[in-house]
Amino acid sequence: MNRTLNVCAILALSALLTACSDDSSDDSSASAADVTTTDTAAGDIASADTAVQGLDGTWNFVITDWMSTEPMADVALCASVAGTDCQLTDAEGMASITGTVAPGEMVQLRGDKAGYFPFLVESVVPDELTASDEPVPYVMAEIDDAKGHVSMFVTMGDDSDDFVPMLGATVTMDSAAEAGPNYMNAIEDFANGIFTTEPGVTAGGIVQFFNVDPGLATITIVGDYTCVTGTSGHQADDRSVGITIEAGRVSYTSLNCTAE
């Protein structure tokens, strides 16, 4: 059975909130399951006057499919900002919400699309808002309950306190996966997409596979490296980690490598 999941949850979502909040304003979440609801919005404020109590702004959003990275049309976005209406994303996955917020206000943004698990993001409007026309990115994904998923850190270094992402490294897996390997961008680059368009570990250090056949799987670093596993998974050889894939679960693992 297929079910949908907003994979922004936990790391990606909370990181995105921080990044976007630092960058311009609060990116909160809105709900769109019932397009008649109005809940708090947050995103990049395109125009704001911090000298007044009410801050008029436009929040721009782009919604993409987590696995395919394709834009998602007809996602209903609803914000709890006063005076806003729910909006549907267009063919490019874009939607804008205009309203008035106040510093210190808790804002929420909810997103809904038939067949996809809805998402909710919320945060507090900062005292100072900076202008930005760049849309805040969010992702949604359809997940197969009969399959498993993998999230993996790929690092290099001699000490756990000094481990850094192994930039440019690529991996292979011997089990069939619907999507992956997907190489996650660093948080500060999320505006360019959650995943890099070119293969290779980024400063984010994370590689993910989605809808993987259950069973034992081996993930291998491509190239001349010597690697050891972290706290999850077992050493398969000097470049590989073996993990168990279970239906409906994410298997976490890691490899720390040095170049030959």
Secondary structure, DSSP 4 states (H G I P E B T S, - for coil): -EEEE-TTTTHHHHHHHHHHHHHTS----B--SSTT------SEESS--TTSSSEEEEEEEEEEETTT--B-SS-EEEE-SBT---EE--TTSEEEEEEEE-TT-EEEEEEEETTEEEEEEEEEPPSS-----SPEEEEEEEEETTSEEEEEEEEE-SSTTT-EE-TT--EEESS-EEEEEEEBPPGGGGGG-SB-SSSS--TT-EEEEEEEPSEEEEEEE-SSEEEEE-SSSEEEETTEEEEEE-TT-EEEEEEEEEE-
